[in-house]
Amino acid sequence: MADIDVAGALRAVGADEAAAVVRDFCEPLPSLDEVDDFGECFDRFGDAKVVLLGEATHGTSQFYRARAAITRRLIERHGFNIVAVEADWPDAARIDRHVRHHPHEASAEEAFARFPTWMWRNVEMHDFVEWLRTHNAKLPSRQRVQFSGLDIYSLGASIAAVLAYLGRVDPQEAMKARQRYGCLTPWQNDPSRYGSATRFLDKSPCEDAVVAQLRELLDNRLIYLRREGDFFDAEQNARIVHTAEHYYRLMYRSATDSWNLRDRHMFDTLARLLTARGNEAKAVVWAHNSHVGNAAATAMGWQGEFNIGESCRAAFGEAAALIGFGTDRGTVAAADDWGGPMRLKTILPCRPDSYERVFRQAFVEKSLTDWRTGDKKELRDVLSKPRLERAIGVVYRPDTELYSHYFEAILPDQFDAYVWFEETTPVTPLSGAKPHGAPDTYPFGL
């Protein structure tokens, strides 16, 4: 414990001086109620190919509302046409059909019904989705902004999507696919049990089957495109099944390898979305800070992990803008443990050896600090001393906050800019009822 105290004291040195410099360079932000004014502050990122918008928690209203305002501005004024989020592909596809006014596809499940439901099934998200639907209604079909998920957790839903697609375009192949995927059937509702069951085996009993199914689907690409124009969704779901099978095996063997597999999949999905959209493609990504910041500038990277932000920096260079978000205190929607119920939890005031403490002591309630361009050497220098950074996901454990939620980072190498809210409040979960007059494509309905 003494070593931790000494390390913390060393990290805290110079925090007041750093806060004074941040105060001089940061730009106060308008109220989130002034959506256009708030979004206008981010016009400087409009020339990017990809803008990655983070969040320091998965349950904070201000982060969602800020990302919505920024994204609206980038779409309306700067031609961004893809919104890609840290969410399951099949659930996001239901949102996409809704916002792009595509035909409704029946599903036995609600959208975003898997834990943590509040992460996307909330009022803040609903408001953005409805804005996007209204915005798209004014555009020709090919120009409408799409909404896609990047994540890999949808094993059961993705299997169902592949089988449904093949049932339409190739019923005989659908029968073969059902047999191949049958190996995973016992684990679809709880795929982590599959990883546990295979952790002592040299080879997965289902690996060959899911690889064969993906290969068969790709081999028939041209045939299926002639029968039904949209092949991308089916291919993506088959890729998810393949990746998810591998991911759940790795979970019990290596946290680093499973993290890297997941983020590689998310980046590859983003790259495929951009390629499919063509030369005019421009994407906004919504994900946690731990995914969108450059992992190479954090303890994650120092222990061998990489992420979407690092991959975007390597692939797109200065055409990728990495924007982090932070807060000092308030309340957040989070669970005590994975799979547990959502609770409204109090966020502890930040540690004295953290970046959050520097921004709190700048005494600017809402701010944007951008160190990419101009004469910002002094700002970058004072922020380049390694400090702790807080990361709250869908689980928040205040009693073990240092060990559970803080990691070391070098902020100006991790992000290009940082959005700060001194005090924050939780997202508001949706009740689940479909509003009166909502179309059949309404994605959050029961």
C-alpha positions as CSV (number, residue, x, y, z in Angstrom):
1,M,0.0,0.0,0.0
2,A,2.9,2.3,0.8
3,D,4.2,1.9,-2.8
4,I,0.9,2.8,-4.2
5,D,0.7,5.9,-2.0
6,V,4.2,7.0,-3.1
7,A,3.4,6.4,-6.7
8,G,0.2,8.4,-6.3
9,A,2.0,11.3,-4.6
10,L,4.5,11.4,-7.5
11,R,1.7,11.4,-10.1
12,A,-0.1,14.2,-8.3
13,V,2.9,16.6,-8.4
14,G,2.3,19.5,-10.6
15,A,-1.5,19.1,-10.8
16,D,-2.3,22.7,-9.9
17,E,0.2,24.0,-12.5
18,A,-1.3,21.7,-15.1
19,A,-4.8,22.9,-14.2
20,A,-3.8,26.5,-14.6
21,V,-2.5,25.8,-18.1
22,V,-5.7,23.8,-19.0
23,R,-7.7,26.8,-17.8
24,D,-5.9,29.1,-20.2
25,F,-6.3,26.8,-23.2
26,C,-9.6,25.1,-22.8
27,E,-12.8,26.4,-24.4
28,P,-16.0,26.6,-22.3
29,L,-18.8,24.8,-24.0
30,P,-22.4,26.0,-24.3
31,S,-25.4,24.2,-22.7
32,L,-26.3,20.9,-24.2
33,D,-29.8,22.3,-24.6
34,E,-28.3,24.5,-27.3
35,V,-27.7,21.6,-29.6
36,D,-26.6,23.6,-32.6
37,D,-24.2,25.9,-30.6
38,F,-22.7,22.9,-28.9
39,G,-22.2,21.0,-32.1
40,E,-20.6,24.0,-33.8
41,C,-17.7,23.9,-31.4
42,F,-16.6,20.7,-33.1
43,D,-16.6,22.0,-36.7
44,R,-12.8,21.8,-36.5
45,F,-13.1,18.0,-36.8
46,G,-15.3,18.1,-39.9
47,D,-12.4,17.4,-42.4
48,A,-11.6,14.0,-40.7
49,K,-12.5,10.7,-42.3
50,V,-13.3,9.2,-38.9
51,V,-14.3,11.0,-35.7
52,L,-14.2,8.7,-32.6
53,L,-16.3,10.0,-29.7
54,G,-15.6,8.3,-26.4
55,E,-17.2,8.2,-22.9
56,A,-15.8,7.7,-19.5
57,T,-18.8,5.6,-18.4
58,H,-21.4,3.6,-20.2
59,G,-24.3,5.2,-18.3
60,T,-23.9,9.0,-18.4
61,S,-26.5,11.3,-19.9
62,Q,-24.2,14.2,-20.8
63,F,-21.9,11.9,-22.8
64,Y,-24.8,10.6,-24.9
65,R,-26.3,14.1,-25.5
66,A,-22.9,15.5,-26.3
67,R,-22.1,12.8,-28.8
68,A,-25.6,13.2,-30.4
69,A,-25.1,17.0,-30.8
70,I,-21.6,16.6,-32.3
71,T,-22.8,13.8,-34.6
72,R,-25.7,15.9,-35.8
73,R,-23.4,18.7,-36.7
74,L,-20.9,16.4,-38.5
75,I,-23.8,14.9,-40.5
76,E,-25.6,18.1,-41.3
77,R,-22.5,20.3,-42.1
78,H,-19.7,18.0,-42.9
79,G,-21.1,15.0,-44.9
80,F,-20.6,12.2,-42.3
81,N,-22.8,9.3,-43.4
82,I,-22.0,6.4,-41.0
83,V,-22.7,6.2,-37.3
84,A,-20.9,3.1,-35.9
85,V,-21.4,2.3,-32.2
86,E,-20.1,-0.2,-29.6
87,A,-23.3,-2.3,-29.9
88,D,-24.4,-5.6,-31.3
89,W,-24.8,-5.8,-35.1
90,P,-28.3,-7.3,-35.3
91,D,-29.7,-4.8,-32.8
92,A,-28.1,-1.9,-34.5
93,A,-29.4,-3.3,-37.8
94,R,-33.0,-2.8,-36.5
95,I,-32.1,0.8,-35.7
96,D,-30.6,1.2,-39.2
97,R,-33.8,-0.1,-40.9
98,H,-35.8,2.4,-38.9
99,V,-33.6,5.4,-39.5
100,R,-33.2,4.7,-43.2
101,H,-36.9,3.9,-43.7
102,H,-36.2,0.3,-44.9
103,P,-38.7,-2.5,-44.6
104,H,-39.3,-3.9,-41.2
105,E,-38.0,-7.4,-40.5
106,A,-39.8,-9.4,-37.8
107,S,-37.7,-10.5,-34.8
108,A,-38.6,-12.6,-31.8
109,E,-36.5,-10.4,-29.5
110,E,-36.5,-6.7,-28.5
111,A,-33.7,-4.5,-29.7
112,F,-30.9,-4.2,-27.0
113,A,-32.6,-6.6,-24.7
114,R,-29.3,-8.2,-23.6
115,F,-27.5,-6.9,-20.6
116,P,-26.8,-4.0,-20.2
117,T,-30.1,-2.8,-21.6
118,W,-29.7,0.8,-20.5
119,M,-26.5,1.3,-22.5
120,W,-28.5,1.8,-25.7
121,R,-32.1,1.5,-24.7
122,N,-32.4,4.9,-23.1
123,V,-34.2,8.2,-23.8
124,E,-31.0,10.0,-24.9
125,M,-30.4,7.4,-27.6
126,H,-34.1,7.3,-28.6
127,D,-34.0,11.1,-29.2
128,F,-30.9,10.8,-31.5
129,V,-32.4,7.9,-33.4
130,E,-35.6,9.8,-34.0
131,W,-33.7,12.9,-35.2
132,L,-31.7,10.7,-37.6
133,R,-34.9,9.1,-39.0
134,T,-36.3,12.6,-39.6
135,H,-33.1,13.8,-41.1
136,N,-32.9,10.8,-43.5
137,A,-36.5,11.3,-44.7
138,K,-35.4,14.4,-46.6
139,L,-32.6,12.5,-48.4
140,P,-32.5,10.1,-51.4
141,S,-32.2,6.5,-50.3
142,R,-28.6,6.1,-51.3
143,Q,-27.5,9.3,-49.3
144,R,-29.2,8.4,-46.0
145,V,-27.0,8.0,-43.0
146,Q,-26.6,4.5,-41.8
147,F,-26.4,3.2,-38.2
148,S,-24.3,0.1,-37.5
149,G,-23.0,-1.9,-34.5
150,L,-19.4,-2.9,-34.2
151,D,-19.5,-5.5,-31.4
152,I,-19.3,-9.3,-31.3
153,Y,-21.6,-10.5,-28.5
154,S,-24.6,-11.4,-30.7
155,L,-23.8,-15.1,-31.2
156,G,-27.4,-16.4,-31.1
157,A,-28.9,-13.4,-32.9
158,S,-26.3,-13.6,-35.7
159,I,-26.8,-17.3,-36.2
160,A,-30.5,-16.7,-36.5
161,A,-29.9,-13.9,-39.0
162,V,-27.7,-16.1,-41.2
163,L,-30.2,-18.9,-41.2
164,A,-33.1,-16.5,-42.0
165,Y,-31.1,-15.1,-44.9
166,L,-30.2,-18.5,-46.3
167,G,-33.8,-19.6,-45.9
168,R,-34.7,-16.9,-48.4
169,V,-32.0,-17.2,-50.9
170,D,-30.9,-20.9,-50.6
171,P,-33.1,-23.1,-48.5
172,Q,-30.9,-26.2,-49.2
173,E,-27.8,-24.4,-47.9
174,A,-29.9,-23.2,-44.9
175,M,-30.3,-26.8,-43.9
176,K,-26.6,-27.4,-44.0
177,A,-25.9,-24.1,-42.1
178,R,-28.4,-25.2,-39.4
179,Q,-26.4,-28.4,-39.0
180,R,-23.1,-26.6,-38.8
181,Y,-24.3,-24.1,-36.3
182,G,-26.0,-26.9,-34.3
183,C,-22.8,-27.4,-32.5
184,L,-23.2,-24.0,-30.8
185,T,-27.0,-24.4,-30.1
186,P,-26.6,-25.4,-26.5
187,W,-24.6,-22.3,-25.7
188,Q,-26.4,-19.6,-27.6
189,N,-28.2,-18.1,-24.6
190,D,-25.0,-18.1,-22.5
191,P,-22.0,-18.3,-24.8
192,S,-19.6,-17.7,-21.9
193,R,-20.4,-21.3,-20.8
194,Y,-19.1,-22.5,-24.2
195,G,-15.7,-20.9,-23.5
196,S,-15.7,-22.5,-20.1
197,A,-16.5,-25.9,-21.5
198,T,-13.7,-25.8,-24.1
199,R,-11.0,-24.2,-22.1
200,F,-9.1,-27.5,-21.6
201,L,-9.4,-28.6,-25.2
202,D,-6.6,-28.1,-27.7
203,K,-9.2,-27.3,-30.4
204,S,-12.7,-26.0,-30.3
205,P,-15.4,-28.6,-31.2
206,C,-17.3,-25.9,-33.2
207,E,-14.4,-24.0,-34.8
208,D,-14.2,-25.9,-38.0
209,A,-18.0,-25.7,-38.5
210,V,-18.3,-21.9,-38.2
211,V,-15.2,-21.4,-40.4
212,A,-16.7,-23.7,-43.0
213,Q,-20.0,-21.9,-42.9
214,L,-18.4,-18.5,-43.4
215,R,-16.3,-19.9,-46.3
216,E,-19.4,-21.4,-47.9
217,L,-21.3,-18.1,-47.7
218,L,-18.5,-16.2,-49.2
219,D,-18.0,-18.7,-52.0
220,N,-21.7,-18.2,-53.0
221,R,-21.5,-14.4,-52.7
222,L,-22.2,-13.7,-56.5
223,I,-25.0,-16.2,-56.6
224,Y,-26.7,-14.7,-53.6
225,L,-26.2,-11.1,-54.7
226,R,-28.2,-12.0,-57.9
227,R,-31.0,-13.5,-55.8
228,E,-31.1,-10.8,-53.2
229,G,-29.1,-7.6,-53.5
230,D,-28.1,-7.1,-49.8
231,F,-25.3,-9.6,-48.9
232,F,-23.4,-7.4,-46.5
233,D,-25.6,-8.1,-43.5
234,A,-25.5,-11.8,-43.9
235,E,-21.8,-11.8,-44.4
236,Q,-21.3,-9.7,-41.3
237,N,-23.4,-11.9,-39.1
238,A,-21.4,-15.0,-40.3
239,R,-18.2,-13.2,-39.5
240,I,-19.6,-12.4,-36.0
241,V,-20.4,-16.0,-35.4
242,H,-16.9,-17.0,-36.4
243,T,-15.3,-14.3,-34.2
244,A,-17.6,-14.8,-31.3
245,E,-16.8,-18.5,-31.2
246,H,-13.1,-17.7,-31.0
247,Y,-13.7,-14.8,-28.5
248,Y,-15.6,-16.9,-25.9
249,R,-12.8,-19.6,-26.0
250,L,-10.2,-16.9,-25.4
251,M,-12.1,-15.4,-22.5
252,Y,-10.9,-18.1,-20.1
253,R,-7.3,-18.2,-21.5
254,S,-6.1,-14.7,-22.0
255,A,-7.8,-11.4,-21.2
256,T,-5.3,-9.6,-23.5
257,D,-5.9,-11.9,-26.5
258,S,-9.7,-11.7,-26.1
259,W,-9.6,-7.9,-25.8
260,N,-7.5,-7.7,-28.9
261,L,-9.7,-10.0,-30.9
262,R,-12.8,-8.0,-30.0
263,D,-11.2,-4.6,-30.9
264,R,-9.7,-6.0,-34.1
265,H,-13.1,-7.2,-35.1
266,M,-14.6,-3.8,-34.3
267,F,-12.0,-2.0,-36.4
268,D,-12.3,-4.4,-39.3
269,T,-16.1,-3.9,-39.2
270,L,-15.6,-0.1,-39.3
271,A,-13.2,-0.5,-42.2
272,R,-15.6,-2.7,-44.1
273,L,-18.4,-0.2,-43.6
274,L,-16.2,2.6,-45.0
275,T,-15.2,0.6,-48.0
276,A,-18.8,-0.4,-48.7
277,R,-19.9,3.2,-48.6
278,G,-17.3,4.3,-51.2
279,N,-15.0,7.3,-51.5
280,E,-17.4,9.7,-49.8
281,A,-17.6,7.6,-46.6
282,K,-17.1,9.4,-43.3
283,A,-17.8,7.8,-40.0
284,V,-18.6,8.8,-36.4
285,V,-17.8,6.1,-33.9
286,W,-19.4,6.0,-30.4
287,A,-17.5,3.8,-27.9
288,H,-15.9,3.9,-24.5
289,N,-12.7,5.9,-24.0
290,S,-10.8,2.6,-23.6
291,H,-11.7,1.7,-27.2
292,V,-11.4,5.1,-29.0
293,G,-8.3,6.5,-27.4
294,N,-4.9,5.4,-28.6
295,A,-4.1,2.3,-26.5
296,A,-0.4,2.7,-27.1
297,A,-0.5,5.7,-24.8
298,T,-2.0,3.8,-21.9
299,A,-1.3,1.0,-19.5
300,M,-3.5,-1.2,-21.7
301,G,-1.1,-0.8,-24.6
302,W,2.0,-1.2,-22.3
303,Q,0.7,-4.6,-21.4
304,G,0.0,-5.7,-25.0
305,E,-3.5,-4.6,-25.7
306,F,-4.6,-2.5,-28.7
307,N,-7.9,-0.9,-29.7
308,I,-10.0,0.8,-32.4
309,G,-8.4,4.2,-31.7
310,E,-4.8,2.9,-32.2
311,S,-5.9,1.0,-35.4
312,C,-7.6,4.1,-36.7
313,R,-4.5,6.2,-36.0
314,A,-2.4,3.7,-37.9
315,A,-4.8,3.4,-40.8
316,F,-6.0,7.0,-41.3
317,G,-3.3,9.1,-39.7
318,E,-4.4,12.7,-39.1
319,A,-7.7,11.9,-40.8
320,A,-8.8,10.2,-37.6
321,A,-9.8,12.4,-34.7
322,L,-9.8,10.7,-31.3
323,I,-11.9,12.6,-28.7
324,G,-12.1,11.5,-25.0
325,F,-14.7,12.5,-22.4
326,G,-14.3,12.8,-18.7
327,T,-16.1,13.8,-15.5
328,D,-15.3,14.3,-11.8
329,R,-18.4,13.3,-9.9
330,G,-22.2,12.8,-10.1
331,T,-24.4,9.8,-10.6
332,V,-24.2,7.0,-13.2
333,A,-26.4,4.1,-14.4
334,A,-24.3,1.0,-13.7
335,A,-24.6,-2.5,-12.1
336,D,-22.8,-3.9,-9.1
337,D,-21.7,-7.0,-11.1
338,W,-21.9,-8.3,-14.7
339,G,-25.5,-9.3,-15.4
340,G,-26.9,-7.5,-12.4
341,P,-29.7,-4.9,-12.4
342,M,-29.1,-1.3,-13.2
343,R,-28.6,1.0,-10.2
344,L,-28.1,4.7,-9.9
345,K,-24.7,4.9,-8.3
346,T,-22.7,7.9,-6.9
347,I,-19.5,8.6,-8.7
348,L,-16.7,9.3,-6.2
349,P,-14.8,12.6,-6.6
350,C,-11.7,11.9,-8.6
351,R,-8.3,10.9,-7.2
352,P,-5.6,13.7,-6.7
353,D,-3.2,11.9,-9.0
354,S,-5.6,11.7,-11.9
355,Y,-6.2,13.7,-15.1
356,E,-9.8,14.3,-13.9
357,R,-8.4,16.2,-10.9
358,V,-6.4,18.5,-13.3
359,F,-9.6,19.3,-15.3
360,R,-11.7,19.8,-12.1
361,Q,-9.1,22.2,-10.7
362,A,-9.3,24.2,-14.0
363,F,-12.7,25.3,-12.7
364,V,-14.5,25.3,-16.0
365,E,-17.8,23.4,-15.7
366,K,-18.0,22.2,-19.4
367,S,-15.0,22.5,-21.7
368,L,-13.3,21.3,-24.9
369,T,-9.5,21.1,-24.8
370,D,-8.0,20.6,-28.2
371,W,-4.2,20.2,-28.5
372,R,-3.9,19.0,-32.1
373,T,-2.9,22.2,-33.8
374,G,-1.6,25.6,-33.2
375,D,0.8,26.8,-30.5
376,K,-0.2,24.2,-27.9
377,K,3.2,23.0,-26.8
378,E,2.8,24.2,-23.2
379,L,-0.5,22.4,-22.9
380,R,0.8,19.2,-24.4
381,D,3.9,19.3,-22.1
382,V,2.0,19.7,-18.8
383,L,-0.5,17.0,-19.8
384,S,2.2,14.6,-20.9
385,K,3.2,13.5,-17.4
386,P,1.6,10.1,-16.8
387,R,-1.4,10.2,-14.5
388,L,-4.3,8.0,-13.7
389,E,-7.5,8.1,-15.8
390,R,-10.9,6.7,-14.7
391,A,-12.9,4.2,-16.7
392,I,-16.3,3.1,-15.6
393,G,-18.1,0.6,-17.8
394,V,-21.4,-1.1,-17.2
395,V,-20.2,-2.2,-13.7
396,Y,-19.1,0.3,-11.1
397,R,-17.4,-0.7,-7.9
398,P,-16.6,2.4,-5.8
399,D,-15.2,0.3,-2.9
400,T,-12.4,-0.9,-5.1
401,E,-12.3,2.1,-7.5
402,L,-8.5,2.4,-7.7
403,Y,-8.0,-1.2,-8.8
404,S,-11.2,-1.6,-10.7
405,H,-11.5,1.7,-12.6
406,Y,-8.2,3.6,-12.9
407,F,-5.3,3.0,-15.3
408,E,-2.3,5.1,-16.2
409,A,-2.2,7.1,-19.4
410,I,-0.5,10.0,-21.2
411,L,-3.6,12.0,-22.2
412,P,-2.3,14.1,-25.2
413,D,-0.9,10.9,-26.9
414,Q,-4.1,9.0,-26.1
415,F,-6.6,11.6,-27.6
416,D,-6.6,14.6,-29.9
417,A,-9.0,16.5,-27.7
418,Y,-10.9,16.1,-24.4
419,V,-14.5,17.0,-23.5
420,W,-15.1,17.7,-19.8
421,F,-18.2,17.8,-17.7
422,E,-17.5,18.5,-14.0
423,E,-20.7,16.9,-12.7
424,T,-22.8,14.3,-14.6
425,T,-26.2,12.5,-14.3
426,P,-27.3,9.1,-15.5
427,V,-29.1,8.1,-18.7
428,T,-32.8,7.5,-18.5
429,P,-33.8,4.0,-19.4
430,L,-36.7,3.6,-21.8
431,S,-39.9,2.2,-20.5
432,G,-40.2,-0.2,-23.4
433,A,-43.7,0.8,-24.6
434,K,-44.0,1.9,-28.2
435,P,-45.1,5.6,-28.4
436,H,-48.5,6.3,-29.9
437,G,-48.2,6.7,-33.7
438,A,-44.8,5.1,-33.9
439,P,-44.2,3.1,-37.1
440,D,-44.0,-0.7,-37.2
441,T,-40.3,-0.3,-37.7
442,Y,-39.9,1.4,-34.3
443,P,-36.8,-0.4,-33.0
444,F,-37.3,0.0,-29.3
445,G,-40.9,-1.4,-29.2
446,L,-41.8,-4.7,-27.5
